[in-house]
Every structure is written in C-alpha cells, then in structure tokens.
Amino acid sequence: MTLPKLSELGTDLLVTTRPRRIFTLSLPYAGIALFASAWMAGWWWLTPLIAFGVFVAVVTATHDVVHRSLGLGRRSTEWALFLLGAVLLESGHAYRATHLQHHRTFPSDNDPEGYPANLSAVGAILYGPVFLIRLW
C-alpha cells in the first residue's frame, strides 16, 4: 500500500482556522467550567470523568502548540504553553522540552514518553501517576 502525497490530499490540511484555534485552546477551560458546574450541582460522581476530559483536552492542545500546528506566532505559542500548563499545574514549557526529546529518541529505552505505548490500556492508566516522575 502506498500512502498518498500531501499534494493529493490537499494543502487545506496545513491550515488551522481562527475559530478552530480558539476552540482548541478554550476547550480545557470549558472543561474546568463544566467540572465546577458538576461539583456545584452535587454531581460529584461525574467529576472524575470530566477531570479526565480536561486532561485529554490540555494534552491534545499542548501537543498541537508544541508542534506549531495551530498557526500561533512565537509570543502566542509561549503564552499558550504557559496557560495550558497552568490548567494541570504543570509547565507547558517543560512538556515541550520532554516531547521534543521523545521525537529525538523514539523508539528507545531513553524515551519515557513513548514507554506507555508498549503497555496495555490498563497498564498505561496505572502508569499515569509514575509518568511525570519518570519524565523528570
């Protein structure tokens, strides 16, 4: 099987529109608002699921920022890394450093970011609390 060339798929794949950028960058904060609303409504049982969604939204948006696929300028990229990292009380700039290291060393034993991909789904979830410590 041969993969299609980008020119065959269309260069529109290289453009991120302003509304899409706003949506991607605001989704984690919408999740925080949803979390607070669920908590205030007494729906505490729903908060772990929402917290997981916030985590996924932050990681997805930060990954797009690190790879510069949202079309942000240099200053906006730095602010986005700061503001997205703040949601998880983590440094977006540190994530950028470790993620670029991941691309330099993948696949190898020196790639802590890629390690969970070799685990089962349950193993990867259980590995979560150890993940940041291993990155450090």
Phi and psi in radians as a Rosetta constraint file:
Dihedral C 1 N 2 CA 2 C 2 CIRCULARHARMONIC -1.810 0.35
Dihedral N 2 CA 2 C 2 N 3 CIRCULARHARMONIC 2.421 0.35
Dihedral C 2 N 3 CA 3 C 3 CIRCULARHARMONIC -1.431 0.35
Dihedral N 3 CA 3 C 3 N 4 CIRCULARHARMONIC 2.518 0.35
Dihedral C 3 N 4 CA 4 C 4 CIRCULARHARMONIC -1.222 0.35
Dihedral N 4 CA 4 C 4 N 5 CIRCULARHARMONIC 2.662 0.35
Dihedral C 4 N 5 CA 5 C 5 CIRCULARHARMONIC -1.393 0.35
Dihedral N 5 CA 5 C 5 N 6 CIRCULARHARMONIC 2.722 0.35
Dihedral C 5 N 6 CA 6 C 6 CIRCULARHARMONIC -1.023 0.35
Dihedral N 6 CA 6 C 6 N 7 CIRCULARHARMONIC -0.654 0.35
Dihedral C 6 N 7 CA 7 C 7 CIRCULARHARMONIC -1.097 0.35
Dihedral N 7 CA 7 C 7 N 8 CIRCULARHARMONIC -0.491 0.35
Dihedral C 7 N 8 CA 8 C 8 CIRCULARHARMONIC -1.344 0.35
Dihedral N 8 CA 8 C 8 N 9 CIRCULARHARMONIC -0.550 0.35
Dihedral C 8 N 9 CA 9 C 9 CIRCULARHARMONIC -1.385 0.35
Dihedral N 9 CA 9 C 9 N 10 CIRCULARHARMONIC -0.585 0.35
Dihedral C 9 N 10 CA 10 C 10 CIRCULARHARMONIC 2.033 0.35
Dihedral N 10 CA 10 C 10 N 11 CIRCULARHARMONIC 2.383 0.35
Dihedral C 10 N 11 CA 11 C 11 CIRCULARHARMONIC -1.319 0.35
Dihedral N 11 CA 11 C 11 N 12 CIRCULARHARMONIC -0.119 0.35
Dihedral C 11 N 12 CA 12 C 12 CIRCULARHARMONIC -1.107 0.35
Dihedral N 12 CA 12 C 12 N 13 CIRCULARHARMONIC -0.295 0.35
Dihedral C 12 N 13 CA 13 C 13 CIRCULARHARMONIC -1.238 0.35
Dihedral N 13 CA 13 C 13 N 14 CIRCULARHARMONIC -0.248 0.35
Dihedral C 13 N 14 CA 14 C 14 CIRCULARHARMONIC -1.604 0.35
Dihedral N 14 CA 14 C 14 N 15 CIRCULARHARMONIC -0.033 0.35
Dihedral C 14 N 15 CA 15 C 15 CIRCULARHARMONIC -1.979 0.35
Dihedral N 15 CA 15 C 15 N 16 CIRCULARHARMONIC 2.288 0.35
Dihedral C 15 N 16 CA 16 C 16 CIRCULARHARMONIC -1.914 0.35
Dihedral N 16 CA 16 C 16 N 17 CIRCULARHARMONIC 2.138 0.35
Dihedral C 16 N 17 CA 17 C 17 CIRCULARHARMONIC -1.302 0.35
Dihedral N 17 CA 17 C 17 N 18 CIRCULARHARMONIC 2.763 0.35
Dihedral C 17 N 18 CA 18 C 18 CIRCULARHARMONIC -1.014 0.35
Dihedral N 18 CA 18 C 18 N 19 CIRCULARHARMONIC -0.808 0.35
Dihedral C 18 N 19 CA 19 C 19 CIRCULARHARMONIC -1.032 0.35
Dihedral N 19 CA 19 C 19 N 20 CIRCULARHARMONIC -0.674 0.35
Dihedral C 19 N 20 CA 20 C 20 CIRCULARHARMONIC -1.167 0.35
Dihedral N 20 CA 20 C 20 N 21 CIRCULARHARMONIC -0.684 0.35
Dihedral C 20 N 21 CA 21 C 21 CIRCULARHARMONIC -1.073 0.35
Dihedral N 21 CA 21 C 21 N 22 CIRCULARHARMONIC -0.822 0.35
Dihedral C 21 N 22 CA 22 C 22 CIRCULARHARMONIC -1.083 0.35
Dihedral N 22 CA 22 C 22 N 23 CIRCULARHARMONIC -0.783 0.35
Dihedral C 22 N 23 CA 23 C 23 CIRCULARHARMONIC -1.034 0.35
Dihedral N 23 CA 23 C 23 N 24 CIRCULARHARMONIC -0.866 0.35
Dihedral C 23 N 24 CA 24 C 24 CIRCULARHARMONIC -1.062 0.35
Dihedral N 24 CA 24 C 24 N 25 CIRCULARHARMONIC -0.773 0.35
Dihedral C 24 N 25 CA 25 C 25 CIRCULARHARMONIC -1.342 0.35
Dihedral N 25 CA 25 C 25 N 26 CIRCULARHARMONIC -0.405 0.35
Dihedral C 25 N 26 CA 26 C 26 CIRCULARHARMONIC -1.628 0.35
Dihedral N 26 CA 26 C 26 N 27 CIRCULARHARMONIC -0.282 0.35
Dihedral C 26 N 27 CA 27 C 27 CIRCULARHARMONIC -0.973 0.35
Dihedral N 27 CA 27 C 27 N 28 CIRCULARHARMONIC -0.755 0.35
Dihedral C 27 N 28 CA 28 C 28 CIRCULARHARMONIC -1.054 0.35
Dihedral N 28 CA 28 C 28 N 29 CIRCULARHARMONIC -0.648 0.35
Dihedral C 28 N 29 CA 29 C 29 CIRCULARHARMONIC -1.282 0.35
Dihedral N 29 CA 29 C 29 N 30 CIRCULARHARMONIC -0.562 0.35
Dihedral C 29 N 30 CA 30 C 30 CIRCULARHARMONIC -1.122 0.35
Dihedral N 30 CA 30 C 30 N 31 CIRCULARHARMONIC -0.648 0.35
Dihedral C 30 N 31 CA 31 C 31 CIRCULARHARMONIC -1.114 0.35
Dihedral N 31 CA 31 C 31 N 32 CIRCULARHARMONIC -0.681 0.35
Dihedral C 31 N 32 CA 32 C 32 CIRCULARHARMONIC -1.114 0.35
Dihedral N 32 CA 32 C 32 N 33 CIRCULARHARMONIC -0.734 0.35
Dihedral C 32 N 33 CA 33 C 33 CIRCULARHARMONIC -1.104 0.35
Dihedral N 33 CA 33 C 33 N 34 CIRCULARHARMONIC -0.707 0.35
Dihedral C 33 N 34 CA 34 C 34 CIRCULARHARMONIC -1.126 0.35
Dihedral N 34 CA 34 C 34 N 35 CIRCULARHARMONIC -0.718 0.35
Dihedral C 34 N 35 CA 35 C 35 CIRCULARHARMONIC -1.048 0.35
Dihedral N 35 CA 35 C 35 N 36 CIRCULARHARMONIC -0.845 0.35
Dihedral C 35 N 36 CA 36 C 36 CIRCULARHARMONIC -1.101 0.35
Dihedral N 36 CA 36 C 36 N 37 CIRCULARHARMONIC -0.690 0.35
Dihedral C 36 N 37 CA 37 C 37 CIRCULARHARMONIC -1.127 0.35
Dihedral N 37 CA 37 C 37 N 38 CIRCULARHARMONIC -0.739 0.35
Dihedral C 37 N 38 CA 38 C 38 CIRCULARHARMONIC -1.117 0.35
Dihedral N 38 CA 38 C 38 N 39 CIRCULARHARMONIC -0.737 0.35
Dihedral C 38 N 39 CA 39 C 39 CIRCULARHARMONIC -1.108 0.35
Dihedral N 39 CA 39 C 39 N 40 CIRCULARHARMONIC -0.786 0.35
Dihedral C 39 N 40 CA 40 C 40 CIRCULARHARMONIC -1.176 0.35
Dihedral N 40 CA 40 C 40 N 41 CIRCULARHARMONIC -0.515 0.35
Dihedral C 40 N 41 CA 41 C 41 CIRCULARHARMONIC -1.391 0.35
Dihedral N 41 CA 41 C 41 N 42 CIRCULARHARMONIC -0.089 0.35
Dihedral C 41 N 42 CA 42 C 42 CIRCULARHARMONIC 1.436 0.35
Dihedral N 42 CA 42 C 42 N 43 CIRCULARHARMONIC 0.246 0.35
Dihedral C 42 N 43 CA 43 C 43 CIRCULARHARMONIC -1.597 0.35
Dihedral N 43 CA 43 C 43 N 44 CIRCULARHARMONIC 0.953 0.35
Dihedral C 43 N 44 CA 44 C 44 CIRCULARHARMONIC -0.993 0.35
Dihedral N 44 CA 44 C 44 N 45 CIRCULARHARMONIC -0.543 0.35
Dihedral C 44 N 45 CA 45 C 45 CIRCULARHARMONIC -1.146 0.35
Dihedral N 45 CA 45 C 45 N 46 CIRCULARHARMONIC -0.354 0.35
Dihedral C 45 N 46 CA 46 C 46 CIRCULARHARMONIC -1.536 0.35
Dihedral N 46 CA 46 C 46 N 47 CIRCULARHARMONIC -0.311 0.35
Dihedral C 46 N 47 CA 47 C 47 CIRCULARHARMONIC -1.119 0.35
Dihedral N 47 CA 47 C 47 N 48 CIRCULARHARMONIC -0.623 0.35
Dihedral C 47 N 48 CA 48 C 48 CIRCULARHARMONIC -1.091 0.35
Dihedral N 48 CA 48 C 48 N 49 CIRCULARHARMONIC -0.669 0.35
Dihedral C 48 N 49 CA 49 C 49 CIRCULARHARMONIC -1.155 0.35
Dihedral N 49 CA 49 C 49 N 50 CIRCULARHARMONIC -0.728 0.35
Dihedral C 49 N 50 CA 50 C 50 CIRCULARHARMONIC -1.156 0.35
Dihedral N 50 CA 50 C 50 N 51 CIRCULARHARMONIC -0.729 0.35
Dihedral C 50 N 51 CA 51 C 51 CIRCULARHARMONIC -1.054 0.35
Dihedral N 51 CA 51 C 51 N 52 CIRCULARHARMONIC -0.707 0.35
Dihedral C 51 N 52 CA 52 C 52 CIRCULARHARMONIC -1.096 0.35
Dihedral N 52 CA 52 C 52 N 53 CIRCULARHARMONIC -0.733 0.35
Dihedral C 52 N 53 CA 53 C 53 CIRCULARHARMONIC -1.078 0.35
Dihedral N 53 CA 53 C 53 N 54 CIRCULARHARMONIC -0.687 0.35
Dihedral C 53 N 54 CA 54 C 54 CIRCULARHARMONIC -1.096 0.35
Dihedral N 54 CA 54 C 54 N 55 CIRCULARHARMONIC -0.778 0.35
Dihedral C 54 N 55 CA 55 C 55 CIRCULARHARMONIC -1.024 0.35
Dihedral N 55 CA 55 C 55 N 56 CIRCULARHARMONIC -0.825 0.35
Dihedral C 55 N 56 CA 56 C 56 CIRCULARHARMONIC -1.100 0.35
Dihedral N 56 CA 56 C 56 N 57 CIRCULARHARMONIC -0.724 0.35
Dihedral C 56 N 57 CA 57 C 57 CIRCULARHARMONIC -1.111 0.35
Dihedral N 57 CA 57 C 57 N 58 CIRCULARHARMONIC -0.716 0.35
Dihedral C 57 N 58 CA 58 C 58 CIRCULARHARMONIC -1.155 0.35
Dihedral N 58 CA 58 C 58 N 59 CIRCULARHARMONIC -0.829 0.35
Dihedral C 58 N 59 CA 59 C 59 CIRCULARHARMONIC -1.089 0.35
Dihedral N 59 CA 59 C 59 N 60 CIRCULARHARMONIC -0.741 0.35
Dihedral C 59 N 60 CA 60 C 60 CIRCULARHARMONIC -1.120 0.35
Dihedral N 60 CA 60 C 60 N 61 CIRCULARHARMONIC -0.829 0.35
Dihedral C 60 N 61 CA 61 C 61 CIRCULARHARMONIC -1.151 0.35
Dihedral N 61 CA 61 C 61 N 62 CIRCULARHARMONIC -0.748 0.35
Dihedral C 61 N 62 CA 62 C 62 CIRCULARHARMONIC -1.117 0.35
Dihedral N 62 CA 62 C 62 N 63 CIRCULARHARMONIC -0.698 0.35
Dihedral C 62 N 63 CA 63 C 63 CIRCULARHARMONIC -1.054 0.35
Dihedral N 63 CA 63 C 63 N 64 CIRCULARHARMONIC -0.752 0.35
Dihedral C 63 N 64 CA 64 C 64 CIRCULARHARMONIC -1.139 0.35
Dihedral N 64 CA 64 C 64 N 65 CIRCULARHARMONIC -0.650 0.35
Dihedral C 64 N 65 CA 65 C 65 CIRCULARHARMONIC -1.163 0.35
Dihedral N 65 CA 65 C 65 N 66 CIRCULARHARMONIC -0.795 0.35
Dihedral C 65 N 66 CA 66 C 66 CIRCULARHARMONIC -1.044 0.35
Dihedral N 66 CA 66 C 66 N 67 CIRCULARHARMONIC -0.688 0.35
Dihedral C 66 N 67 CA 67 C 67 CIRCULARHARMONIC -1.495 0.35
Dihedral N 67 CA 67 C 67 N 68 CIRCULARHARMONIC 0.054 0.35
Dihedral C 67 N 68 CA 68 C 68 CIRCULARHARMONIC 0.999 0.35
Dihedral N 68 CA 68 C 68 N 69 CIRCULARHARMONIC 0.600 0.35
Dihedral C 68 N 69 CA 69 C 69 CIRCULARHARMONIC -1.599 0.35
Dihedral N 69 CA 69 C 69 N 70 CIRCULARHARMONIC -0.043 0.35
Dihedral C 69 N 70 CA 70 C 70 CIRCULARHARMONIC -1.616 0.35
Dihedral N 70 CA 70 C 70 N 71 CIRCULARHARMONIC -0.143 0.35
Dihedral C 70 N 71 CA 71 C 71 CIRCULARHARMONIC 1.375 0.35
Dihedral N 71 CA 71 C 71 N 72 CIRCULARHARMONIC 0.454 0.35
Dihedral C 71 N 72 CA 72 C 72 CIRCULARHARMONIC -1.435 0.35
Dihedral N 72 CA 72 C 72 N 73 CIRCULARHARMONIC 2.617 0.35
Dihedral C 72 N 73 CA 73 C 73 CIRCULARHARMONIC -1.316 0.35
Dihedral N 73 CA 73 C 73 N 74 CIRCULARHARMONIC 3.099 0.35
Dihedral C 73 N 74 CA 74 C 74 CIRCULARHARMONIC -1.052 0.35
Dihedral N 74 CA 74 C 74 N 75 CIRCULARHARMONIC -0.866 0.35
Dihedral C 74 N 75 CA 75 C 75 CIRCULARHARMONIC -1.143 0.35
Dihedral N 75 CA 75 C 75 N 76 CIRCULARHARMONIC -0.746 0.35
Dihedral C 75 N 76 CA 76 C 76 CIRCULARHARMONIC -1.120 0.35
Dihedral N 76 CA 76 C 76 N 77 CIRCULARHARMONIC -0.616 0.35
Dihedral C 76 N 77 CA 77 C 77 CIRCULARHARMONIC -1.097 0.35
Dihedral N 77 CA 77 C 77 N 78 CIRCULARHARMONIC -0.782 0.35
Dihedral C 77 N 78 CA 78 C 78 CIRCULARHARMONIC -1.105 0.35
Dihedral N 78 CA 78 C 78 N 79 CIRCULARHARMONIC -0.744 0.35
Dihedral C 78 N 79 CA 79 C 79 CIRCULARHARMONIC -1.145 0.35
Dihedral N 79 CA 79 C 79 N 80 CIRCULARHARMONIC -0.719 0.35
Dihedral C 79 N 80 CA 80 C 80 CIRCULARHARMONIC -1.096 0.35
Dihedral N 80 CA 80 C 80 N 81 CIRCULARHARMONIC -0.733 0.35
Dihedral C 80 N 81 CA 81 C 81 CIRCULARHARMONIC -1.074 0.35
Dihedral N 81 CA 81 C 81 N 82 CIRCULARHARMONIC -0.718 0.35
Dihedral C 81 N 82 CA 82 C 82 CIRCULARHARMONIC -1.145 0.35
Dihedral N 82 CA 82 C 82 N 83 CIRCULARHARMONIC -0.867 0.35
Dihedral C 82 N 83 CA 83 C 83 CIRCULARHARMONIC -1.225 0.35
Dihedral N 83 CA 83 C 83 N 84 CIRCULARHARMONIC -0.642 0.35
Dihedral C 83 N 84 CA 84 C 84 CIRCULARHARMONIC -1.236 0.35
Dihedral N 84 CA 84 C 84 N 85 CIRCULARHARMONIC -0.710 0.35
Dihedral C 84 N 85 CA 85 C 85 CIRCULARHARMONIC -1.095 0.35
Dihedral N 85 CA 85 C 85 N 86 CIRCULARHARMONIC -0.622 0.35
Dihedral C 85 N 86 CA 86 C 86 CIRCULARHARMONIC -1.073 0.35
Dihedral N 86 CA 86 C 86 N 87 CIRCULARHARMONIC -0.527 0.35
Dihedral C 86 N 87 CA 87 C 87 CIRCULARHARMONIC -1.039 0.35
Dihedral N 87 CA 87 C 87 N 88 CIRCULARHARMONIC -0.692 0.35
Dihedral C 87 N 88 CA 88 C 88 CIRCULARHARMONIC -1.737 0.35
Dihedral N 88 CA 88 C 88 N 89 CIRCULARHARMONIC 0.134 0.35
Dihedral C 88 N 89 CA 89 C 89 CIRCULARHARMONIC 0.966 0.35
Dihedral N 89 CA 89 C 89 N 90 CIRCULARHARMONIC 0.754 0.35
Dihedral C 89 N 90 CA 90 C 90 CIRCULARHARMONIC -2.350 0.35
Dihedral N 90 CA 90 C 90 N 91 CIRCULARHARMONIC 2.752 0.35
Dihedral C 90 N 91 CA 91 C 91 CIRCULARHARMONIC -1.512 0.35
Dihedral N 91 CA 91 C 91 N 92 CIRCULARHARMONIC 2.079 0.35
Dihedral C 91 N 92 CA 92 C 92 CIRCULARHARMONIC -1.148 0.35
Dihedral N 92 CA 92 C 92 N 93 CIRCULARHARMONIC -0.533 0.35
Dihedral C 92 N 93 CA 93 C 93 CIRCULARHARMONIC -1.224 0.35
Dihedral N 93 CA 93 C 93 N 94 CIRCULARHARMONIC -0.640 0.35
Dihedral C 93 N 94 CA 94 C 94 CIRCULARHARMONIC -1.163 0.35
Dihedral N 94 CA 94 C 94 N 95 CIRCULARHARMONIC -0.686 0.35
Dihedral C 94 N 95 CA 95 C 95 CIRCULARHARMONIC -1.044 0.35
Dihedral N 95 CA 95 C 95 N 96 CIRCULARHARMONIC -0.732 0.35
Dihedral C 95 N 96 CA 96 C 96 CIRCULARHARMONIC -1.031 0.35
Dihedral N 96 CA 96 C 96 N 97 CIRCULARHARMONIC -0.777 0.35
Dihedral C 96 N 97 CA 97 C 97 CIRCULARHARMONIC -1.100 0.35
Dihedral N 97 CA 97 C 97 N 98 CIRCULARHARMONIC -0.792 0.35
Dihedral C 97 N 98 CA 98 C 98 CIRCULARHARMONIC -1.248 0.35
Dihedral N 98 CA 98 C 98 N 99 CIRCULARHARMONIC -0.580 0.35
Dihedral C 98 N 99 CA 99 C 99 CIRCULARHARMONIC -1.234 0.35
Dihedral N 99 CA 99 C 99 N 100 CIRCULARHARMONIC -0.659 0.35
Dihedral C 99 N 100 CA 100 C 100 CIRCULARHARMONIC -1.167 0.35
Dihedral N 100 CA 100 C 100 N 101 CIRCULARHARMONIC -0.598 0.35
Dihedral C 100 N 101 CA 101 C 101 CIRCULARHARMONIC -1.102 0.35
Dihedral N 101 CA 101 C 101 N 102 CIRCULARHARMONIC -0.681 0.35
Dihedral C 101 N 102 CA 102 C 102 CIRCULARHARMONIC -0.987 0.35
Dihedral N 102 CA 102 C 102 N 103 CIRCULARHARMONIC -0.762 0.35
Dihedral C 102 N 103 CA 103 C 103 CIRCULARHARMONIC -1.221 0.35
Dihedral N 103 CA 103 C 103 N 104 CIRCULARHARMONIC -0.513 0.35
Dihedral C 103 N 104 CA 104 C 104 CIRCULARHARMONIC -1.296 0.35
Dihedral N 104 CA 104 C 104 N 105 CIRCULARHARMONIC -0.520 0.35
Dihedral C 104 N 105 CA 105 C 105 CIRCULARHARMONIC -1.964 0.35
Dihedral N 105 CA 105 C 105 N 106 CIRCULARHARMONIC -0.099 0.35
Dihedral C 105 N 106 CA 106 C 106 CIRCULARHARMONIC -1.187 0.35
Dihedral N 106 CA 106 C 106 N 107 CIRCULARHARMONIC 2.461 0.35
Dihedral C 106 N 107 CA 107 C 107 CIRCULARHARMONIC -1.553 0.35
Dihedral N 107 CA 107 C 107 N 108 CIRCULARHARMONIC 2.220 0.35
Dihedral C 107 N 108 CA 108 C 108 CIRCULARHARMONIC -2.795 0.35
Dihedral N 108 CA 108 C 108 N 109 CIRCULARHARMONIC 3.004 0.35
Dihedral C 108 N 109 CA 109 C 109 CIRCULARHARMONIC -1.240 0.35
Dihedral N 109 CA 109 C 109 N 110 CIRCULARHARMONIC -0.272 0.35
Dihedral C 109 N 110 CA 110 C 110 CIRCULARHARMONIC -1.544 0.35
Dihedral N 110 CA 110 C 110 N 111 CIRCULARHARMONIC 0.271 0.35
Dihedral C 110 N 111 CA 111 C 111 CIRCULARHARMONIC -2.027 0.35
Dihedral N 111 CA 111 C 111 N 112 CIRCULARHARMONIC 1.451 0.35
Dihedral C 111 N 112 CA 112 C 112 CIRCULARHARMONIC -1.141 0.35
Dihedral N 112 CA 112 C 112 N 113 CIRCULARHARMONIC -0.446 0.35
Dihedral C 112 N 113 CA 113 C 113 CIRCULARHARMONIC -1.260 0.35
Dihedral N 113 CA 113 C 113 N 114 CIRCULARHARMONIC -0.555 0.35
Dihedral C 113 N 114 CA 114 C 114 CIRCULARHARMONIC -1.493 0.35
Dihedral N 114 CA 114 C 114 N 115 CIRCULARHARMONIC -0.262 0.35
Dihedral C 114 N 115 CA 115 C 115 CIRCULARHARMONIC -0.972 0.35
Dihedral N 115 CA 115 C 115 N 116 CIRCULARHARMONIC -0.788 0.35
Dihedral C 115 N 116 CA 116 C 116 CIRCULARHARMONIC -1.062 0.35
Dihedral N 116 CA 116 C 116 N 117 CIRCULARHARMONIC -0.364 0.35
Dihedral C 116 N 117 CA 117 C 117 CIRCULARHARMONIC -1.154 0.35
Dihedral N 117 CA 117 C 117 N 118 CIRCULARHARMONIC -0.357 0.35
Dihedral C 117 N 118 CA 118 C 118 CIRCULARHARMONIC -1.536 0.35
Dihedral N 118 CA 118 C 118 N 119 CIRCULARHARMONIC -0.055 0.35
Dihedral C 118 N 119 CA 119 C 119 CIRCULARHARMONIC -1.702 0.35
Dihedral N 119 CA 119 C 119 N 120 CIRCULARHARMONIC 2.888 0.35
Dihedral C 119 N 120 CA 120 C 120 CIRCULARHARMONIC -1.239 0.35
Dihedral N 120 CA 120 C 120 N 121 CIRCULARHARMONIC 2.966 0.35
Dihedral C 120 N 121 CA 121 C 121 CIRCULARHARMONIC -1.039 0.35
Dihedral N 121 CA 121 C 121 N 122 CIRCULARHARMONIC -0.774 0.35
Dihedral C 121 N 122 CA 122 C 122 CIRCULARHARMONIC -1.144 0.35
Dihedral N 122 CA 122 C 122 N 123 CIRCULARHARMONIC -0.735 0.35
Dihedral C 122 N 123 CA 123 C 123 CIRCULARHARMONIC -1.059 0.35
Dihedral N 123 CA 123 C 123 N 124 CIRCULARHARMONIC -0.725 0.35
Dihedral C 123 N 124 CA 124 C 124 CIRCULARHARMONIC -1.139 0.35
Dihedral N 124 CA 124 C 124 N 125 CIRCULARHARMONIC -0.692 0.35
Dihedral C 124 N 125 CA 125 C 125 CIRCULARHARMONIC -1.144 0.35
Dihedral N 125 CA 125 C 125 N 126 CIRCULARHARMONIC -0.765 0.35
Dihedral C 125 N 126 CA 126 C 126 CIRCULARHARMONIC -1.178 0.35
Dihedral N 126 CA 126 C 126 N 127 CIRCULARHARMONIC -0.468 0.35
Dihedral C 126 N 127 CA 127 C 127 CIRCULARHARMONIC -1.301 0.35
Dihedral N 127 CA 127 C 127 N 128 CIRCULARHARMONIC -0.336 0.35
Dihedral C 127 N 128 CA 128 C 128 CIRCULARHARMONIC -0.815 0.35
Dihedral N 128 CA 128 C 128 N 129 CIRCULARHARMONIC -0.871 0.35
Dihedral C 128 N 129 CA 129 C 129 CIRCULARHARMONIC -1.118 0.35
Dihedral N 129 CA 129 C 129 N 130 CIRCULARHARMONIC -0.411 0.35
Dihedral C 129 N 130 CA 130 C 130 CIRCULARHARMONIC -1.548 0.35
Dihedral N 130 CA 130 C 130 N 131 CIRCULARHARMONIC -0.307 0.35
Dihedral C 130 N 131 CA 131 C 131 CIRCULARHARMONIC -0.971 0.35
Dihedral N 131 CA 131 C 131 N 132 CIRCULARHARMONIC -0.933 0.35
Dihedral C 131 N 132 CA 132 C 132 CIRCULARHARMONIC -1.119 0.35
Dihedral N 132 CA 132 C 132 N 133 CIRCULARHARMONIC -0.647 0.35
Dihedral C 132 N 133 CA 133 C 133 CIRCULARHARMONIC -1.086 0.35
Dihedral N 133 CA 133 C 133 N 134 CIRCULARHARMONIC -0.729 0.35
Dihedral C 133 N 134 CA 134 C 134 CIRCULARHARMONIC -1.188 0.35
Dihedral N 134 CA 134 C 134 N 135 CIRCULARHARMONIC -0.606 0.35
Dihedral C 134 N 135 CA 135 C 135 CIRCULARHARMONIC -1.103 0.35
Dihedral N 135 CA 135 C 135 N 136 CIRCULARHARMONIC -0.702 0.35
